[in-house]
Amino acid sequence: MSAMYDRLVDLLVDRFEVDRSEIGPDTRFEDLDMDSLFLVELLLVIQSEFKVDIAEDAATPGDTITAVAELIARESAPAATATTAERA
């Protein structure tokens, strides 16, 4: 799995006390009994922890952990590229 996936899993385990054994690449948030309100809170934490700008409605309970990790990675990539370009 990707580094972003691993970071997201760590966040879920450490910050939200999700049992690591319940999380897999195809696990959906609804499989973990996480509703849309939980996802709003999760996305706010992701914005803070990962320094990305993600809309509060960017994920749904039906999304997989992998899909949200890919979303974070996509949103992180432009910021990393801009920072590198600014240093040049």
PyMOL commands that set and color helices and strands:
alter all, ss='L'
color gray80, all
select helices_A, chain A and resi 3-16+20-22+29-32+36-50+65-87
alter helices_A, ss='H'
color red, helices_A
deselect
rebuild
show_as cartoon
